[in-house]
């Protein structure tokens, strides 16, 4: 199943045209540094220096173990280090936190749908019910 199909299934009630995204980046800050946070359908999450583009950290979707946010600008992402199995917290601040959280959720849902076909059909039924209610 491809990303376009998944995103269309997850967006049945949306009336805007869909453009498949393979990745999306947002400017953010952490510990006083301006960074670029990227969600990539193939590789997962990464954070890089905004100017030099040097990658600071990178995690697969499967390494995300939890998250929390303050509802305004800050999010904490908890990742499991693949080598030592320790949980590492990354705290980032965004001007557009809601957009970032929606993006993360959409990419994770699309990723799950590619490995679980039942997820797609259950979402289609849910969307039909919600659109007709």
C-alpha positions in Angstrom: 0.0 0.0 0.0 1.4 3.4 -0.9 1.5 6.6 1.1 -1.0 8.3 -1.2 -3.6 5.6 -0.7 -3.1 5.7 3.1 -3.4 9.5 3.3 -6.5 9.4 1.2 -8.1 6.8 3.4 -7.3 8.8 6.5 -8.7 12.0 5.0 -12.1 11.0 3.5 -13.9 13.9 5.1 -11.4 16.5 3.9 -12.3 18.5 0.8 -8.9 19.8 0.0 -6.7 18.0 -2.6 -4.1 15.7 -1.1 -0.4 16.0 -1.9 1.6 13.0 -0.7 4.3 14.0 1.7 7.4 11.9 2.1 8.8 14.3 4.7 8.0 17.5 6.5 10.4 19.8 8.4 9.7 22.5 11.0 11.9 25.1 12.5 12.2 24.7 16.3 14.5 25.5 19.1 16.2 23.5 21.9 18.6 24.7 24.5 18.8 28.1 22.8 19.7 26.7 19.4 17.7 27.1 16.2 17.1 23.7 14.7 15.2 21.9 12.0 12.9 19.0 13.1 12.0 16.5 10.3 9.4 13.7 10.2 10.3 11.4 7.3 8.1 8.5 6.2 11.0 6.2 5.5 13.5 7.1 8.2 11.5 8.5 11.1 12.4 11.6 13.2 15.5 13.7 13.0 16.8 17.0 14.2 19.5 19.0 12.6 21.3 22.3 12.9 19.4 24.9 10.9 22.3 26.5 9.1 24.9 23.7 8.7 22.2 20.9 8.2 24.4 18.7 10.5 22.2 15.9 12.0 22.1 16.1 15.8 19.9 13.1 16.4 17.8 10.6 14.4 15.3 7.9 15.5 13.0 5.4 13.8 9.2 5.6 14.3 9.5 2.4 16.4 11.9 4.1 18.8 9.3 6.7 19.9 8.0 5.5 23.2 6.0 8.5 24.4 5.4 12.2 24.2 3.9 15.1 26.1 3.3 18.7 25.4 2.4 21.9 27.2 -0.4 22.7 24.8 1.3 25.9 23.6 4.9 25.6 22.2 6.8 22.7 23.9 6.9 19.0 23.2 8.9 16.3 24.9 9.6 13.2 22.8 10.8 10.0 24.5 12.9 7.7 22.3 14.5 4.4 23.2 18.2 4.2 22.3 18.6 1.2 20.0 22.1 0.3 21.5 21.6 0.6 25.3 17.8 0.5 25.4 17.8 3.7 27.6 15.0 6.3 27.2 16.3 9.6 25.8 14.1 12.8 26.1 14.2 15.4 23.4 12.5 18.7 24.3 11.7 21.0 21.4 9.9 24.3 21.1 7.8 25.2 18.1 5.9 28.3 17.0 3.3 26.1 15.4 3.0 23.2 17.9 -0.4 22.0 16.8 0.7 21.6 13.2 3.7 19.6 14.3 1.7 17.3 16.5 -0.9 16.7 13.7 2.0 16.0 11.3 3.6 13.5 13.7 0.2 11.8 14.2 -0.5 11.6 10.5 2.9 10.1 9.6 2.6 7.5 12.4 -1.0 6.6 11.3 0.2 6.3 7.7 3.1 4.1 8.8 0.9 1.8 10.9 -1.5 1.5 7.9 1.3 0.3 5.6 1.9 -2.7 7.9 -1.7 -3.3 9.1 -4.3 -3.4 6.3 -7.1 -3.9 8.9 -6.2 -0.4 10.2 -7.0 1.2 6.9 -10.4 -0.5 6.6 -11.3 0.3 10.2 -10.4 4.0 9.6 -12.5 4.0 6.5 -15.5 2.8 8.4 -14.9 5.3 11.2 -14.5 8.2 8.7 -17.8 7.2 7.0 -19.6 7.1 10.3 -18.2 10.5 11.4 -18.9 12.1 8.1 -22.5 10.9 8.1 -23.2 11.8 11.7 
